[in-house]
Amino acid sequence: MNSALERSGTLKNRLSVLRHRQSTSTLYTIDLDSGTEFEDDFYKLDRELQELKQKISIQSKRNFVLEKDVRFLDSRIALLIQNRMAQEEQNEFAKRLSGSYNEVRGDFPDDQKIQLYGSLFFLLQSEPSYVASLVRRVKLSNMDALLQIVMFNIYGNQYESREEHLLLSLFQMVLTSEFEATSDVTSLLRANTPVSRMMTTYTRRGPGQAYLRSILYQIINEVAADDSKSLQINPLQVYQQLVDNATLPVDDVTGLTTEEIADIPIIKDTITERSSELIQITQKFLQSILRSLDVVPYGIRWICKLIRSLINRFFPKVPDSTICSLIGGFFFLRFINPAIISPQTSMLLESNPSDNVRKTLAAIAKIIQSVANGTSASKSQSPMFEPFLRSYESKVLNFLQKLGDVDDFYDALELDQYVALSKKSLNLEITVNEIYLTHKIILENLPYIPDPNSHIHTLMDELGEAREPVPQFDNWLVSIQLYNRWESSIPDLSRKLKVTREDILFDDAKTLFLQLLRLFPNGHPVTKLPLQLRKIADAVSNFRNSSLIRKGLKAIQLLERLSDLGLVYKENNYEPLASEVEKEYLSFDKIIRRIQVERDALKDVHKAICDHNEYLRMQLEIYASYLANARYQMSGSNGESKKLARGVGVIGIKPKHNKTNEVVRFSALQMKKELILLDFSFTNADPANVYFTFSRLQDGNFQISIYEGGYPRPLIDLQVTLEHVSQKRYADNSVLDIKSVKFEANKLYHLLEQVFLRR
């Protein structure tokens, strides 16, 4: 007996990994044989929860795709309204409208290759090193499409631990490569690089959006409730507002400095009053964030842990305050603040905020980022804010330190891999064109995967060339069964894991007895304490239902097998298993309440995601009406149709102009003179011999290529989004660092606006 009990202590420690890898509810979910139903209240509650999680995962992808289409079309709508869009561009516009995410299920058109693709996507999912290689080397024009496939297809089951942990393993590989290659850690996570875009895309998944809604929704809607209130504190703008409202007589302030204008009594009082209110609102945001540590999604926290670990590994002399600032560069700059600045894109507002609300939220985000950066004495903030910022610096620092205080998932992932591969029931839903695009991207980057005998080389040889995209009406959503072609990929648990097959057997027995106890009503003799495991199994074995009889017999067999292995002691009521089962059984009511709370929260999230989907589709319908008007105008060429086309408008949409494929060139010296370019330390080339080209890509992003005179190939290609440049304008430090090329964000924004958006 002592031997069994000694082993049980070690076994309990090892089984802790099992508790981390699965929802507690799975311990109680009865998996009866086909044709037998056992649907008590708990079963229905758990099923509802799992269905909600699946719906949120699916809807998150739909919204992500629609948001990309809306951004692309929004960037081109002004040309259409003004009748300045060529026929070819109109066709592209129409193609994007028809190509918006529309689920039509069907079968994959090539029966011979479907199993090969099943093997390929199994390989990509279960061995993240292949995807990591693609992320590091994929063309910039394909980056967003690849990230969409990775985040919402390959690892699209956002609440399933195995896929989540594999995705986090991918982050570890990509981030480690980034840290190995950089010499300036301070700008690593703030630059717009593939890894930073990957991290931003990760936050758009269901768990991240649910968290944002839980901590920000109420406060943001309180701010938006009074959309006429201005909390502008810039002295010049306050002066203009007071003049416009007839609160202050028109006076000539030409020649006065900003400080002198701020000293005018009525302006000074207004700024003081608004600053006080701005501090009060910002305090609400910070308090809500700081109270939320325990509900921050595990993946977000683990990435913060990874950032700290990599800095300590590659830059051991970096102080802890800098480490926390870099963690804040991910958590606040890439996750929290974008949701505050653009709440409608994170389902925190049902419509675009008013101009006053938008400016207030931008000011709040700027203050929060200052605290996260540890820059309370920043020149970009009013001295009135300094006491407030200092009062929260240590609190935010403590929060950022604790963010990474989570367990690793490696043992749980190995176990999940074993269970998933053993069941052979993995499926992936993906569109036909997403399959072909993945195939194409792999082929383009296959030379960078060094081992020609690797599994992925074998599969690509058999698949051959990638097919061209099919028309939208043939771009079906297909379900691929993932196929583990190389069985040796199943891990040897006894060799690789701290959790052994014996541990899994013990856990299976515990799960089965917890499920069987639900078959009996409260007060039944077998539910009386202390629980007698053999009596429970015998009672179920005597049921009239054949499936339940088999469950009871299986429970008896498990008890005998565990006893033979020395994991339980038969003469002592199969301890320690009986105590483990009893402990979980007594906490059953608490588990139900916890699941009910989680279900109710996810219901709210699912509704918000669906409402946001309707909003996005409505935007696309408006764009379709624009296109119809433009085409009618071109065919009719009458004054009324032109008037109609010009008169169409959408609330919250700002006209943006662009001439597709246009390339604009500026010399490095010219850009440095205009203070747009601050530094480009990646090359020793003479600035007088260096020039930059700017162009706009089909997805609406901007590509910046840097050339040295006389060389046809660029020294480096950069890619940036207008959204990222705009966010950097509101950050405490407005220097935009992209691969060691530093721009002044405000001036770069105006350059892009003037060259591409105002023509």
C-alpha positions in Angstrom: 0.0 0.0 0.0 2.8 2.4 0.9 4.3 1.9 -2.6 1.1 2.8 -4.3 0.6 5.9 -2.1 4.1 7.1 -2.7 3.7 6.7 -6.4 0.4 8.6 -6.2 2.1 11.7 -4.9 4.4 11.8 -8.0 1.5 10.9 -10.2 -0.6 13.8 -8.9 2.1 16.2 -9.7 2.5 14.9 -13.2 -1.3 14.9 -13.8 -1.3 18.7 -13.2 -0.4 19.1 -16.8 -3.7 17.4 -17.7 -5.7 19.9 -15.8 -4.1 22.7 -17.9 -4.7 21.2 -21.2 -8.5 20.7 -21.1 -11.7 22.3 -20.0 -12.9 21.0 -16.7 -16.2 20.2 -18.3 -14.6 17.5 -20.4 -14.2 15.5 -17.2 -17.9 15.1 -16.9 -19.0 14.8 -20.5 -20.3 11.3 -21.2 -19.3 9.9 -24.6 -21.9 7.2 -25.0 -22.0 4.8 -27.9 -24.0 5.7 -31.0 -27.8 5.5 -30.5 -27.7 6.2 -26.8 -28.5 9.7 -25.4 -27.9 11.0 -22.0 -28.7 14.7 -22.0 -28.9 16.1 -18.5 -28.6 19.8 -17.8 -24.8 19.6 -17.5 -24.5 17.9 -20.9 -26.7 20.5 -22.6 -24.8 23.3 -20.9 -21.4 21.9 -22.0 -22.6 21.3 -25.5 -23.9 24.8 -25.7 -20.6 26.2 -24.6 -18.6 24.1 -27.1 -20.9 25.1 -30.0 -20.5 28.8 -29.0 -16.8 28.5 -29.1 -16.9 26.9 -32.5 -19.3 29.6 -33.9 -17.0 32.3 -32.6 -14.0 30.7 -34.2 -15.8 30.5 -37.6 -17.3 34.0 -37.3 -13.9 35.5 -36.4 -12.5 34.4 -39.7 -15.5 35.7 -41.6 -15.1 39.1 -40.0 -11.3 39.2 -40.5 -11.8 38.6 -44.3 -14.6 41.1 -44.6 -12.6 43.8 -42.7 -9.7 43.4 -45.2 -12.2 43.8 -48.1 -13.8 46.9 -46.5 -10.4 48.5 -45.9 -9.3 47.8 -49.5 -12.5 49.1 -51.1 -12.6 52.1 -48.7 -9.2 53.1 -50.0 -10.5 53.3 -53.5 -14.0 54.5 -53.2 -13.3 58.2 -53.7 -12.0 57.6 -57.3 -15.2 55.8 -58.0 -17.4 58.5 -56.6 -15.6 61.2 -58.6 -15.8 59.1 -61.8 -12.0 58.9 -62.0 -11.7 55.1 -61.9 -10.7 53.4 -65.1 -12.6 50.4 -66.4 -9.9 48.0 -65.4 -9.9 49.4 -61.8 -13.7 49.1 -61.8 -13.4 45.4 -62.7 -10.9 44.9 -59.8 -13.4 46.7 -57.5 -16.2 44.5 -58.7 -14.0 41.4 -58.3 -13.3 42.3 -54.7 -17.0 42.8 -54.0 -17.9 39.5 -55.5 -15.0 37.9 -53.7 -16.1 38.9 -50.3 -16.3 36.0 -47.9 -19.4 34.0 -48.7 -19.6 30.4 -47.5 -20.6 27.9 -50.1 -19.8 24.4 -49.1 -18.7 21.9 -51.7 -16.2 19.1 -52.5 -12.6 19.7 -53.5 -12.4 19.5 -57.3 -9.5 17.1 -57.5 -10.2 13.8 -55.8 -6.7 12.5 -56.5 -5.0 15.4 -54.7 -7.3 15.7 -51.7 -5.4 13.2 -49.6 -2.1 14.8 -50.5 -3.4 18.1 -49.3 -4.7 16.4 -46.2 -1.1 15.2 -45.5 0.3 18.6 -46.3 -2.0 20.6 -43.9 -1.4 18.0 -41.2 2.3 18.5 -41.6 1.9 22.3 -41.5 -0.3 22.1 -38.4 1.7 19.6 -36.4 5.2 20.8 -37.3 5.1 24.6 -36.9 8.7 24.9 -38.1 7.5 24.8 -41.7 5.1 27.7 -41.2 7.7 29.6 -39.3 10.0 29.4 -42.3 7.2 30.7 -44.6 6.4 33.6 -42.3 10.0 34.7 -42.3 10.4 34.6 -46.1 7.0 35.1 -47.8 6.6 38.0 -50.2 5.2 41.1 -48.5 2.2 41.0 -50.9 1.2 37.5 -49.6 1.9 38.2 -45.9 -1.6 39.1 -44.8 -3.2 36.2 -46.8 -0.7 33.7 -45.3 -1.4 35.0 -41.7 -5.1 34.7 -42.4 -4.7 31.0 -43.4 -2.4 30.3 -40.4 -4.5 32.0 -37.8 -8.0 31.1 -39.0 -7.6 27.8 -40.9 -4.5 25.8 -39.9 -4.9 26.8 -36.3 -8.5 28.0 -36.7 -10.1 26.1 -33.7 -9.3 29.0 -31.4 -10.5 27.4 -28.1 -8.8 24.0 -28.6 -5.7 23.6 -26.6 -3.7 21.6 -29.1 -4.0 24.1 -32.0 -3.5 27.0 -29.6 -0.3 25.5 -28.2 1.0 24.6 -31.7 0.4 28.2 -32.7 2.3 29.5 -29.7 5.1 27.2 -30.7 5.1 28.9 -34.0 5.4 32.3 -32.3 8.4 31.0 -30.3 10.2 29.9 -33.5 9.5 33.2 -35.4 10.3 35.5 -32.4 13.5 33.6 -31.6 14.7 34.2 -35.1 13.8 37.9 -34.9 15.7 38.3 -31.6 18.8 36.4 -33.0 18.9 38.7 -36.0 18.5 42.1 -34.3 21.0 44.3 -32.6 18.5 46.8 -31.3 16.0 45.1 -29.1 14.2 48.4 -28.1 12.6 48.8 -31.5 12.1 45.1 -32.3 8.4 44.8 -31.3 7.4 48.3 -32.3 8.5 48.1 -35.9 6.1 46.9 -38.6 7.6 43.6 -39.3 6.1 40.2 -40.3 6.3 39.1 -36.6 4.6 42.2 -35.4 1.8 41.8 -37.9 1.6 38.2 -36.9 1.2 39.2 -33.3 -1.5 41.8 -34.2 -3.4 39.2 -36.2 -3.3 36.8 -33.3 -5.1 39.4 -31.1 -8.0 39.4 -33.6 -8.9 35.9 -32.7 -12.0 35.1 -30.6 -10.4 34.9 -27.1 -8.6 38.3 -27.6 -11.7 40.0 -28.8 -13.8 38.6 -26.0 -11.2 39.9 -23.4 -11.3 43.4 -24.9 -15.0 43.5 -24.8 -15.1 42.4 -21.2 -12.8 45.2 -20.0 -13.4 48.1 -22.4 -17.0 47.9 -23.8 -18.8 49.7 -20.9 -16.2 52.5 -20.5 -15.9 53.2 -24.2 -19.7 53.4 -24.6 -19.9 55.8 -21.6 -17.4 58.0 -23.4 -19.3 57.8 -26.7 -22.7 58.5 -25.1 -21.9 62.3 -25.2 -20.6 62.6 -28.7 -20.7 66.4 -28.7 -18.3 66.8 -25.7 -14.8 67.9 -26.6 -11.9 67.2 -24.3 -9.4 68.8 -26.6 -6.6 70.5 -24.6 -4.4 71.9 -27.3 -4.4 75.7 -26.6 -4.8 76.7 -30.2 -7.7 74.3 -30.8 -9.3 75.2 -27.5 -9.1 78.9 -28.5 -10.8 78.2 -31.9 -13.5 76.1 -30.3 -14.3 78.9 -27.8 -14.4 81.4 -30.6 -16.7 79.2 -32.7 -19.0 78.8 -29.7 -19.1 82.5 -29.1 -17.7 81.9 -25.7 -14.6 84.0 -26.5 -14.6 87.1 -28.7 -12.6 86.9 -31.9 -9.2 88.2 -31.2 -5.9 88.3 -33.1 -3.5 85.8 -31.5 -1.0 86.0 -34.3 2.5 86.2 -32.9 1.5 84.6 -29.5 3.3 81.4 -28.5 1.3 78.4 -27.6 2.3 79.0 -23.9 1.0 82.6 -24.1 -2.3 81.4 -25.5 -2.6 78.8 -22.8 -2.2 81.5 -20.2 -5.3 83.4 -21.3 -7.6 82.9 -18.2 -10.6 81.3 -19.9 -8.5 79.0 -22.0 -6.4 78.0 -19.0 -9.6 77.2 -17.0 -11.0 75.2 -19.9 -7.8 73.2 -20.3 -7.6 72.5 -16.6 -11.2 71.4 -16.5 -10.9 69.1 -19.5 -7.5 67.7 -18.3 -9.2 66.8 -15.0 -12.0 65.0 -16.8 -9.6 63.3 -19.2 -7.6 62.0 -16.2 -10.8 60.6 -14.6 -11.7 58.7 -17.7 -8.2 57.4 -18.3 -8.2 56.2 -14.6 -11.3 54.1 -15.3 -9.6 52.5 -18.3 -6.4 51.7 -16.3 -8.3 50.3 -13.4 -10.3 48.0 -15.6 -7.1 46.8 -17.3 -5.2 46.3 -14.1 -8.0 44.3 -12.5 -8.2 41.9 -15.5 -4.9 40.0 -15.1 -6.6 36.7 -14.3 -8.8 36.9 -17.4 -6.2 37.9 -20.0 -6.1 35.0 -22.5 -3.4 32.4 -21.8 -1.9 32.9 -25.3 -1.4 36.6 -24.8 0.2 36.1 -21.4 2.5 33.3 -22.7 3.7 35.5 -25.5 4.6 38.2 -22.9 6.5 35.4 -21.0 8.3 34.5 -24.2 9.3 38.1 -24.8 10.8 38.4 -21.4 12.6 35.0 -21.8 14.1 36.0 -25.1 15.3 39.4 -23.9 17.0 37.7 -20.9 18.6 35.2 -23.3 19.9 37.5 -26.0 20.2 40.8 -24.1 21.0 39.9 -20.5 22.0 43.4 -19.5 18.7 45.0 -20.4 17.1 46.3 -17.2 13.7 45.0 -16.1 12.0 48.4 -16.7 13.0 48.1 -20.4 11.8 44.6 -20.6 8.4 45.7 -19.2 8.3 48.5 -21.7 8.8 46.0 -24.6 6.1 43.8 -23.2 3.9 46.9 -23.1 4.8 47.4 -26.7 3.0 44.2 -27.5 0.2 44.2 -24.9 -0.7 47.9 -25.0 0.5 49.2 -28.4 -0.6 46.2 -30.5 -3.6 44.9 -28.4 -5.2 47.3 -26.1 -4.7 50.8 -27.7 -5.8 49.9 -31.2 -9.1 48.8 -29.7 -9.4 52.1 -27.9 -8.5 54.2 -30.9 -10.8 52.3 -33.3 -13.4 50.7 -31.1 -15.8 49.9 -33.9 -13.3 47.4 -35.4 -13.1 45.5 -32.1 -16.9 45.4 -31.6 -16.8 47.9 -28.8 -19.0 50.4 -30.6 -21.8 49.6 -33.0 -20.9 52.5 -35.4 -17.9 54.8 -36.1 -17.3 57.2 -33.2 -17.9 60.9 -33.6 -14.9 63.2 -34.2 -14.9 64.4 -30.6 -15.1 60.9 -29.3 -12.4 59.7 -31.6 -10.0 62.4 -30.4 -10.8 61.8 -26.8 -10.1 58.0 -27.2 -6.9 58.8 -29.0 -5.8 61.1 -26.2 -6.6 58.3 -23.6 -4.6 55.7 -25.6 -1.7 58.1 -25.8 -1.7 58.6 -22.0 -2.0 54.9 -21.4 0.9 54.2 -23.7 3.0 56.8 -21.9 2.4 55.0 -18.6 3.2 51.6 -20.2 6.5 53.1 -21.7 7.4 54.5 -18.3 7.7 58.0 -19.7 5.6 60.0 -17.2 7.8 63.1 -17.8 7.3 63.0 -21.6 7.3 66.3 -23.4 4.3 65.1 -25.4 2.1 65.2 -22.4 0.8 68.2 -20.5 2.6 68.8 -17.1 -0.9 68.5 -15.5 -0.8 64.7 -16.3 2.6 64.1 -14.6 1.3 63.4 -11.1 -1.3 61.0 -12.5 1.2 59.2 -14.7 3.6 58.8 -11.9 0.9 57.4 -9.6 0.2 54.6 -12.1 3.7 53.8 -13.3 4.5 51.3 -10.6 1.0 49.7 -10.9 1.4 49.2 -14.6 5.0 48.0 -14.2 3.8 45.4 -11.7 1.0 44.3 -14.1 3.4 43.9 -17.0 5.8 41.9 -14.8 2.9 39.5 -13.8 1.5 39.1 -17.3 4.2 36.5 -18.1 3.7 34.6 -14.9 2.0 31.5 -16.5 3.0 27.9 -16.8 4.5 26.5 -20.0 2.4 24.2 -22.2 5.1 21.8 -23.7 4.1 18.7 -21.8 0.4 19.3 -22.4 1.1 19.8 -26.1 2.9 16.5 -26.4 0.0 14.8 -24.7 -2.5 16.6 -27.0 -0.5 15.6 -30.0 -0.6 11.9 -28.9 -4.3 11.9 -28.2 -5.2 13.7 -31.5 -2.9 11.5 -33.7 -4.2 8.4 -32.0 -7.8 9.3 -32.7 -7.1 10.1 -36.4 -10.1 12.5 -36.5 -8.6 15.8 -37.4 -10.3 18.0 -39.9 -9.7 21.4 -41.3 -12.1 23.8 -43.1 -10.6 26.0 -45.8 -11.5 27.4 -49.2 -10.2 26.0 -52.5 -8.3 29.2 -53.3 -6.7 29.2 -49.8 -5.4 25.7 -50.5 -4.0 26.8 -53.9 -2.4 29.9 -52.4 -0.8 27.9 -49.6 0.6 25.5 -52.2 2.0 28.4 -54.3 3.6 30.1 -51.2 5.3 26.8 -50.2 6.7 26.2 -53.7 8.1 29.8 -53.9 9.9 29.3 -50.6 10.8 25.6 -50.8 14.5 26.2 -51.6 14.8 27.8 -48.2 13.8 24.5 -46.5 17.3 22.9 -46.5 16.6 19.2 -46.3 15.6 17.9 -49.7 14.5 14.6 -48.1 12.1 16.3 -45.7 8.5 15.3 -45.7 7.4 18.6 -47.1 9.7 18.2 -50.1 8.3 14.8 -50.7 4.7 16.1 -50.7 5.4 19.1 -52.9 7.1 16.8 -55.5 4.0 14.7 -55.6 1.6 17.7 -55.7 3.5 19.4 -58.6 2.7 22.9 -59.7 0.0 25.0 -57.9 -3.2 25.7 -59.7 -4.4 29.2 -60.5 -7.2 30.6 -58.3 -10.7 29.5 -59.3 -13.6 32.0 -59.9 -15.4 33.0 -56.8 -18.5 30.9 -57.5 -16.2 27.8 -57.5 -14.2 28.9 -54.4 -16.0 26.5 -52.1 -15.4 25.9 -48.5 -14.2 22.4 -48.2 -13.5 20.1 -45.3 -10.2 18.3 -45.5 -9.5 15.3 -43.3 -5.9 15.7 -42.0 -3.9 12.6 -42.7 -0.8 11.6 -40.7 1.1 9.9 -43.5 4.3 9.3 -41.4 3.1 7.4 -38.3 6.5 7.9 -36.6 5.3 11.5 -35.9 3.3 10.1 -33.0 5.4 10.9 -29.9 6.7 8.1 -27.6 5.2 9.3 -24.4 7.3 7.0 -22.2 10.4 8.6 -23.6 9.5 12.2 -24.3 7.0 13.1 -21.7 6.8 13.6 -18.0 3.3 12.3 -18.3 3.3 8.5 -19.1 0.7 6.2 -20.5 0.1 5.0 -16.9 -0.8 8.6 -15.9 -3.2 8.8 -18.9 -4.8 5.6 -17.8 -5.3 6.9 -14.3 -6.8 10.1 -15.7 -9.1 8.2 -18.0 -10.4 6.2 -15.1 -11.0 9.3 -13.1 -12.9 10.9 -16.0 -15.0 7.8 -16.5 -16.1 7.6 -12.9 -17.0 11.3 -12.8 -19.2 10.7 -15.9 -20.8 7.7 -14.4 -21.8 9.4 -11.2 -24.0 11.8 -13.2 -26.2 8.8 -14.1 -27.5 8.7 -10.6 -29.8 11.1 -8.9 -28.8 13.0 -5.7 -29.3 10.8 -2.7 -28.7 7.5 -4.5 -26.8 5.0 -2.3 -23.7 5.0 -4.7 -23.4 8.8 -4.3 -23.0 8.7 -0.6 -19.5 9.6 0.8 -17.0 8.1 0.9 -17.5 7.0 -2.7 -17.1 3.3 -3.3 -15.7 3.0 -6.9 -16.4 -0.7 -7.4 -20.1 -0.2 -6.2 -20.5 2.6 -8.8 -19.1 0.4 -11.6 -21.2 -2.6 -10.5 -24.4 -0.4 -10.4 -23.9 0.8 -13.9 -23.1 -2.7 -15.1 -26.6 -3.7 -14.0 -28.4 -1.1 -16.1 -30.6 -2.3 -18.9 -29.0 -0.2 -21.5 -26.3 -2.1 -23.3 -24.1 0.9 -23.9 -24.1 1.8 -20.2 -23.4 -1.8 -19.3 -20.3 -1.6 -21.4 -19.3 1.6 -19.6 -19.7 -0.1 -16.3 -17.6 -3.1 -17.4 -14.9 -0.8 -18.8 -14.8 1.0 -15.4 -14.2 -2.4 -13.7 -11.5 -3.3 -16.1 -9.7 0.0 -15.5 -9.8 -0.5 -11.8 -8.2 -4.0 -12.2 -5.6 -2.7 -14.6 -4.6 0.2 -12.4 -4.4 -2.2 -9.4 -2.1 -4.6 -11.4 0.1 -1.6 -12.3 0.4 -0.7 -8.7 -1.2 2.8 -9.2 -4.1 2.1 -6.8 -4.6 -0.2 -3.8 -7.6 -2.5 -4.2 -8.0 -3.3 -0.5 -8.2 0.5 0.3 -11.0 1.3 -2.0 -8.7 1.9 -4.9 -6.9 4.9 -3.4 -5.7 7.4 -4.4 -8.2 7.3 -7.3 -11.2 7.3 -5.0 -10.0 10.5 -3.3 -9.4 12.2 -6.6 -12.8 11.4 -7.9 -14.5 12.4 -4.7 -12.7 15.8 -4.7 -13.8 16.6 -8.2 -17.4 15.3 -7.5 -17.8 17.7 -4.6 -16.8 20.7 -6.7 -19.3 19.8 -9.4 -21.7 22.7 -8.5 -18.9 25.3 -8.7 -17.9 24.0 -12.1 -21.4 24.3 -13.4 -21.6 27.9 -12.2 -18.3 28.7 -13.8 -19.3 27.3 -17.1 -22.6 29.2 -16.9 -20.7 32.4 -16.5 -18.4 31.6 -19.4 -21.3 30.6 -21.6 -23.2 33.9 -20.9 -20.0 36.0 -21.6 -19.4 34.1 -24.9 -23.1 34.6 -25.9 -22.5 38.3 -25.7 -19.3 38.1 -27.7 -20.9 35.9 -30.4 -23.8 38.4 -30.7 -21.3 41.3 -31.0 -19.3 39.4 -33.7 -22.5 38.7 -35.7 -23.6 42.3 -35.4 -20.2 43.5 -36.6 -20.5 41.0 -39.5 -23.8 42.6 -40.5 -22.2 46.1 -40.4 -19.4 45.0 -42.6 -21.7 43.4 -45.1 -23.8 46.6 -45.2 -20.7 48.5 -46.0 -20.0 46.2 -49.0 -23.6 46.6 -50.2 -23.1 50.4 -50.1 -19.9 50.0 -52.2 -21.9 47.8 -54.6 -24.3 50.7 -55.1 -21.4 53.0 -55.7 -20.2 50.7 -58.4 -23.6 50.4 -60.0 -24.0 54.2 -60.1 -20.5 54.6 -61.6 -21.2 52.1 -64.4 -24.5 53.7 -65.1 -22.8 57.0 -65.3 -20.2 55.8 -67.7 -22.9 54.1 -69.9 -25.4 57.0 -69.8 -23.0 60.0 -69.4 -25.9 62.2 -68.4 -25.9 65.0 -65.9 -28.4 63.4 -63.5 -26.4 60.2 -63.2 -23.2 62.2 -62.4 -25.1 64.1 -59.8 -26.4 60.9 -58.3 -22.9 59.3 -58.2 -21.5 62.4 -56.5 -24.3 62.5 -54.0 -23.9 59.0 -52.7 -22.2 59.0 -49.2 -21.5 56.8 -46.2 -21.4 58.1 -42.7 -17.9 57.5 -41.2 -16.2 56.8 -44.5 -13.5 59.3 -45.6 -12.7 59.6 -49.3 -9.3 58.2 -50.2 -7.7 58.4 -53.6 -5.3 56.1 -55.2 -3.8 55.3 -58.5 -3.1 51.6 -58.6 0.5 50.5 -59.4 1.9 54.1 -59.4 5.5 54.3 -58.2 6.8 57.6 -56.8 10.5 58.2 -56.2 12.3 60.5 -53.7 16.0 60.9 -52.9 17.3 60.1 -49.5 18.7 63.6 -49.2 15.4 65.2 -50.1 13.6 63.1 -47.5 16.2 63.9 -44.8 15.9 67.6 -45.6 12.2 67.4 -45.1 12.7 65.4 -41.9 10.7 62.5 -43.2 13.7 60.2 -43.1 15.6 60.3 -39.8 18.1 57.4 -40.2 18.8 54.3 -42.3 21.6 52.5 -40.5 21.3 49.2 -42.3 23.7 50.3 -45.1 26.9 52.3 -45.3 25.9 53.7 -48.8 26.3 57.4 -49.4 22.9 59.1 -48.8 23.5 61.2 -52.0 23.4 57.9 -54.0 20.3 56.4 -52.3 16.7 56.9 -53.3 13.3 55.6 -52.1 10.3 54.4 -54.1 6.8 54.4 -52.8 4.0 52.3 -54.2 0.6 51.1 -53.1 -0.2 47.4 -53.1 -3.4 45.7 -54.1 -4.3 45.1 -50.4 -4.1 48.9 -49.7 -0.7 48.7 -47.9 2.3 50.7 -49.0 5.6 49.3 -50.2 8.8 51.3 -49.7 11.9 50.1 -51.7 15.3 51.5 -51.1 17.8 51.5 -54.0 21.5 52.5 -54.4 22.2 54.2 -57.7 23.4 51.8 -60.4 21.9 48.7 -58.9 18.6 47.4 -60.3 17.6 45.4 -57.2 16.5 47.2 -54.1 18.7 47.1 -51.0 15.6 46.4 -48.9 11.9 46.2 -49.3 9.7 47.6 -46.5 5.9 47.4 -46.1 3.8 49.6 -43.9 0.0 50.2 -43.4 -1.6 53.6 -43.1 -3.2 52.4 -39.9 0.2 51.6 -38.3 1.6 54.9 -39.3 -1.5 56.6 -37.9 -1.2 54.8 -34.6 2.5 55.7 -34.3 1.5 59.4 -34.7 -0.3 59.2 -31.4 2.4 57.2 -29.6 4.7 58.8 -27.1 7.6 58.4 -29.5 6.6 59.3 -33.1 9.7 57.6 -34.6 8.6 54.7 -36.9 11.4 52.1 -37.1 11.0 49.5 -39.9 14.0 47.2 -40.1 16.4 50.0 -38.9 15.0 52.6 -41.3 13.6 55.4 -39.2 10.8 57.8 -40.3 9.0 60.6 -38.5 5.5 59.2 -38.4 3.5 62.4 -38.8 5.6 63.5 -41.9 5.4 60.0 -43.4 1.7 60.0 -42.9 1.3 63.3 -44.7 3.6 62.2 -47.5 1.5 59.1 -48.2 -1.7 61.1 -47.9 -0.6 63.8 -50.4 1.0 61.4 -52.9 -1.6 58.6 -52.9 -4.8 59.7 -51.1 -5.6 63.3 -52.2 -5.2 63.1 -56.0 
